[in-house]
C-alpha cells in the first residue's frame, strides 16, 4: 500500500477529499468539484485512493487507476460504523481512512467498462420486466372488478384483452376500451424490447469462451452466466467455492455461543439478483430431473435425494449452493462442466 492515503467522499458535484500521511491523522482536506477532482488525481503523486463502492465509484476508480493510483473500494455498510457522531462529508472521509486499516473489511473489486455494459443490460431488463408485471397486474385487477377473470399465465392477458375489446357484446364498458388497448400494446412493446435485449446478450455471450463454459453447467443459462460475469468478475479472489457461495448469501446464518452451534436460514448476503437467478436455475434442474426420460446424472440424483429428505425448497437452495461452487470450479480451472453418470448401488 502507498504511504499516502487519499479518502474521497463521492457526490454528484462536490467531492470531499481527506489526505493522510500516517494512520489516524488527516494532513489535508479539500472540497472539489468534478473538474477540480479530475485535475487533483492527475497532479498528485501515486497514492492509495479510498472510496465507498457507491454510484460513480467505479468510474472514478478507473480514472484514478489510469493516473497511477492504487484504488480501494469499500462497502458502504462496512464504513458506516467508523463515522463517529454526526454524519457529514468530512466525517465520511475520515471514516474511510479508518475503515481501510481494518483487514476484515474486504474491498470491492473495480469493475471494467465491459462489466458495466453487461450490468446495465441486466438492470434495464429487470426494470422492463417489473414494468411489464405491473401492467399485467393492473389489467387483471381492472377486469376482475368487472367480474372477468383471465386464466393464469402472462401470455393469456393480451389476447384476452384484445378479444374483449373487439367483441361487440363485451361486458367491459366502452370507456375502458381505449385504456385496456393501450395497456395491452404497452405490454407487447415491453416484451419486444426484452426479446431484443436478450438477443444482444446472446450475441455478446457467443463471443466469450468463458460464457460458453459457464453455460455448460446445469441451471446456468444466458442470464445467469452474463450476470455472473457482470457482477462478480474474476472469482480468483475467493479461496474456494464455499467462500463464493457465502459471498452470494447461499450459506446458513450462524448464531453460536460456547458449545452450542446453531445454523439458521441462508444469510441472503451479496447481490439478491444473482442469488435469485441461481435459485431459479436450481429449481429448473430439479423439475427437469423429475420429468427427464433418461437416467439422471450424479448431480441430479443428489438433488432428488435432497428433495426427498428435506423438501423441495430446501433442496433448491442446497442445489443453488452446489451450482455456485461448480461455477467457481469451472472458472478457476478453465474447462467446461462434465456431467458424471450416477453410481449404481450394489
C-alpha positions in Angstrom: 0.0 0.0 0.0 1.2 3.5 -0.8 2.4 5.7 2.2 -0.2 8.4 1.3 -3.8 7.6 1.6 -6.5 9.7 -0.1 -10.1 9.2 1.1 -12.8 10.6 -1.2 -16.4 11.0 -0.2 -18.2 10.9 -3.6 -21.2 13.0 -4.6 -22.9 14.3 -7.7 -21.0 17.6 -8.0 -18.9 18.2 -4.9 -16.3 15.7 -3.5 -14.8 15.8 0.0 -11.1 14.8 0.0 -9.0 13.9 3.0 -5.3 13.2 2.7 -3.4 11.2 5.3 0.3 10.6 5.6 0.1 8.5 8.7 -2.6 6.4 10.3 -5.2 8.2 12.3 -4.1 11.7 11.2 -5.7 13.9 8.4 -3.0 16.2 7.0 -5.0 17.9 4.3 -8.7 18.4 3.5 -10.2 19.7 0.2 -13.7 20.2 -1.2 -13.5 19.8 -5.0 -15.9 20.0 -8.0 -15.9 17.2 -10.6 -13.4 19.1 -12.8 -11.1 20.0 -9.9 -11.2 16.4 -8.6 -10.1 15.1 -12.0 -7.2 17.6 -12.1 -6.4 16.7 -8.5 -6.0 13.0 -9.4 -3.8 13.9 -12.4 -1.4 16.1 -10.4 -1.0 14.1 -7.2 1.8 11.6 -6.8 0.7 7.9 -6.8 -1.2 7.1 -3.7 -3.9 4.8 -2.3 -7.3 6.3 -3.2 -10.1 5.0 -1.0 -13.8 5.4 -1.9 -17.1 3.9 -1.0 -18.4 1.5 -3.6 -21.4 3.7 -4.5 -22.7 5.4 -7.6 -19.9 6.6 -10.0 -17.2 5.0 -7.7 -16.1 2.5 -10.4 -15.8 5.3 -13.0 -13.7 7.4 -10.7 -11.7 4.4 -9.6 -10.8 3.7 -13.3 -9.8 7.3 -13.7 -7.6 7.2 -10.6 -6.1 3.9 -11.7 -5.2 5.3 -15.1 -3.3 8.0 -13.4 -1.1 5.6 -11.4 -3.1 5.4 -8.1 -3.9 2.3 -6.2 -7.7 2.2 -5.8 -9.6 0.6 -2.9 -13.4 0.5 -2.9 -15.0 -0.3 0.4 -18.6 -1.5 1.0 -20.7 1.4 2.4 -22.2 -0.6 5.2 -18.7 -1.5 6.5 -17.6 2.1 6.5 -20.7 3.5 8.4 -19.5 2.2 11.9 -16.4 4.3 11.6 -18.3 7.5 11.2 -18.4 8.9 14.7 -21.2 11.2 15.9 -22.9 13.3 13.2 -22.8 12.3 9.6 -21.0 14.9 7.4 -18.9 14.8 4.3 -15.8 15.3 6.4 -16.7 12.6 8.8 -17.4 10.2 6.0 -13.9 10.8 4.5 -12.3 10.3 7.9 -14.3 7.1 8.4 -12.9 5.8 5.1 -9.4 6.4 6.4 -10.2 4.4 9.5 -12.1 1.6 7.7 -9.3 0.9 5.2 -7.0 0.0 8.0 -9.3 -2.9 9.1 -8.2 -6.1 7.3 -11.6 -7.7 7.9 -13.3 -5.1 5.7 -12.9 -6.7 2.2 -12.6 -4.3 -0.7 -15.0 -4.4 -3.7 -13.2 -5.2 -7.0 -13.1 -2.5 -9.5 -15.4 -3.2 -12.5 -14.4 -2.8 -16.1 -16.4 -0.9 -18.7 -17.4 -4.3 -20.3 -18.8 -5.4 -16.9 -20.8 -2.2 -16.6 -22.2 -2.7 -20.1 -23.5 -6.2 -19.1 -24.7 -4.9 -15.8 -26.6 -2.1 -17.5 -28.3 -4.5 -19.8 -29.4 -6.7 -16.9 -30.6 -3.7 -14.9 -32.6 -2.4 -17.8 -34.2 -5.8 -18.5 -35.1 -6.1 -14.8 -36.8 -2.6 -14.9 -38.7 -3.6 -18.1 -39.8 -6.9 -16.5 -41.1 -5.1 -13.4 -43.0 -2.6 -15.6 -44.5 -5.4 -17.6 -45.6 -7.3 -14.5 -47.2 -4.1 -13.1 -49.1 -3.6 -16.3 -50.3 -7.2 -16.3 -51.5 -6.9 -12.7 -53.3 -3.6 -13.4 -55.2 -5.1 -16.4 -56.1 -8.2 -14.4 -57.3 -6.1 -11.4 -59.4 -3.8 -13.6 -61.1 -6.8 -15.3 -61.6 -8.7 -12.1 -63.6 -5.9 -10.6 -65.9 -6.2 -13.6 -66.3 -9.9 -13.0 -63.9 -11.0 -15.8 -61.2 -13.5 -14.7 -58.3 -14.1 -17.1 -56.7 -17.6 -16.9 -53.4 -18.0 -15.1 -50.3 -17.1 -17.2 -48.8 -13.9 -18.5 -49.4 -14.9 -22.1 -53.1 -15.1 -21.6 -53.6 -11.4 -20.7 -53.0 -9.6 -24.0 -55.1 -12.0 -26.3 -58.0 -11.9 -23.8 -57.9 -8.0 -23.7 -58.0 -7.7 -27.5 -60.8 -10.3 -27.7 -62.9 -8.4 -25.1 -62.3 -5.0 -26.7 -63.2 -6.3 -30.2 -66.3 -8.1 -29.0 -69.5 -6.0 -29.7 -71.2 -7.8 -26.7 -68.3 -7.3 -24.4 -69.2 -6.7 -20.7 -66.3 -4.2 -20.5 -67.6 -0.6 -20.5 -66.8 1.4 -23.6 -64.9 4.0 -21.6 -62.3 1.3 -20.7 -61.7 0.0 -24.2 -59.1 2.6 -25.1 -57.3 2.3 -21.8 -57.1 -1.5 -22.0 -56.0 -1.4 -25.6 -53.1 0.9 -24.8 -52.1 -1.2 -21.8 -52.0 -4.3 -24.0 -50.0 -2.5 -26.6 -47.5 -1.3 -24.0 -47.2 -4.9 -22.7 -46.4 -6.1 -26.3 -43.9 -3.3 -26.7 -42.1 -4.2 -23.5 -42.0 -7.8 -24.5 -40.4 -6.8 -27.8 -37.8 -4.7 -26.0 -37.0 -7.5 -23.7 -36.5 -10.0 -26.5 -34.3 -7.6 -28.4 -32.2 -7.0 -25.2 -31.8 -10.8 -24.7 -30.7 -11.1 -28.4 -28.0 -8.6 -27.6 -26.9 -10.6 -24.6 -26.8 -13.7 -26.7 -24.6 -12.1 -29.3 -22.2 -11.0 -26.6 -22.2 -14.4 -25.0 -21.4 -16.2 -28.3 -18.2 -14.1 -28.4 -16.9 -15.2 -25.0 -15.3 -18.6 -24.3 -15.9 -18.1 -20.6 -19.6 -17.6 -21.0 -19.8 -20.7 -23.2 -18.1 -22.7 -20.5 -20.4 -21.4 -17.8 -23.5 -22.3 -19.9 -22.5 -26.0 -19.9 -23.4 -26.1 -16.1 -27.0 -27.3 -15.5 -29.2 -24.4 -14.4 -26.8 -21.7 -15.7 -28.3 -20.1 -18.8 -27.8 -16.9 -20.7 -29.0 -14.6 -17.9 -27.1 -16.3 -15.1 -23.8 -16.6 -17.0 -23.8 -13.0 -18.1 -24.9 -11.7 -14.7 -22.0 -13.7 -13.0 -19.5 -12.0 -15.4 -21.1 -8.6 -14.9 -21.5 -8.5 -11.1 -18.7 -10.8 -9.8 -15.9 -10.5 -12.3 -12.8 -12.6 -11.5 -13.5 -15.4 -8.9 -9.8 -15.8 -8.2 -10.2 -13.6 -5.1 -12.3 -16.4 -3.5 -10.1 -19.1 -1.9 -12.7 -21.8 -2.6 -16.2 -22.4 -3.9 -17.5 -22.3 -0.3 -16.3 -18.8 0.0 -18.0 -17.9 -3.2 -21.3 -19.4 -2.1 -21.0 -17.5 1.2 -20.4 -14.2 -0.7 -23.7 -14.7 -2.6 -25.6 -15.4 0.6 -26.3 -19.1 -0.1 -24.8 -20.4 3.2 -26.6 -20.7 6.6 -26.7 -17.8 9.0 -24.9 -18.8 12.2 -25.8 -17.9 15.8 -23.4 -19.8 18.0 -22.1 -19.4 21.5 -19.9 -21.6 23.7 -20.5 -25.3 22.9 -23.8 -24.6 21.1 -23.7 -24.2 17.4 -26.9 -23.0 15.7 -27.3 -22.7 11.9 -30.4 -21.0 10.6 -31.7 -19.9 7.2 -29.4 -18.6 4.4 -27.7 -15.3 5.1 -29.0 -13.6 2.0 -25.9 -11.5 1.7 -24.5 -10.3 -1.6 -26.4 -9.5 -4.7 -30.1 -10.5 -4.5 -30.4 -10.6 -8.3 -27.6 -13.1 -8.7 -29.0 -15.2 -5.9 -32.4 -15.2 -7.4 -31.1 -16.3 -10.8 -29.1 -19.2 -9.2 -32.1 -20.4 -7.2 -34.4 -20.3 -10.2 -31.8 -22.2 -12.2 -31.6 -24.8 -9.4 -35.4 -25.1 -9.4 -35.4 -25.8 -13.1 -32.7 -28.5 -12.7 -34.9 -30.2 -10.0 -38.0 -30.0 -12.1 -36.2 -31.4 -15.2 -34.7 -34.2 -13.1 -38.1 -35.4 -12.0 -39.5 -35.3 -15.6 -36.5 -36.5 -17.5 -36.9 -39.7 -19.5 -33.2 -40.5 -19.4 -31.4 -41.6 -16.2 -30.3 -38.5 -14.2 -26.6 -37.9 -13.7 -24.8 -37.7 -10.3 -25.7 -34.0 -9.7 -29.4 -34.5 -10.4 -29.5 -37.8 -8.4 -28.0 -35.9 -5.4 -30.6 -33.1 -5.8 -33.5 -35.6 -5.9 -32.2 -37.3 -2.8 -32.0 -33.9 -1.0 -35.6 -33.2 -2.2 -36.9 -36.4 -0.7 -35.1 -35.9 2.5 -35.5 -32.1 3.1 -38.3 -31.0 0.8 -38.4 -29.1 -2.4 -37.5 -25.5 -1.3 -34.5 -26.6 0.9 -33.3 -28.9 -1.8 -33.5 -26.0 -4.3 -31.3 -23.7 -2.1 -28.9 -26.6 -1.5 -28.6 -27.2 -5.2 -28.1 -23.5 -5.8 -25.2 -23.6 -3.4 -23.7 -26.6 -5.2 -24.1 -24.9 -8.6 -22.3 -21.8 -7.3 -19.4 -23.9 -6.2 -19.4 -25.6 -9.7 -19.3 -22.1 -11.2 -16.2 -21.3 -9.2 -14.5 -24.5 -10.2 -15.3 -24.0 -13.9 -13.9 -20.5 -13.9 -10.8 -21.4 -11.9 -9.9 -24.5 -13.9 -11.0 -23.1 -17.2 -12.8 -26.1 -18.6 -16.4 -26.9 -19.3 -18.6 -28.8 -16.9 -18.8 -32.5 -17.5 -21.8 -34.4 -16.2 -20.9 -37.7 -14.4 -23.3 -40.7 -14.5 -24.9 -41.7 -11.3 -23.3 -44.5 -9.4 -25.5 -47.6 -9.2 -26.0 -49.1 -5.8 -24.8 -52.7 -5.3 
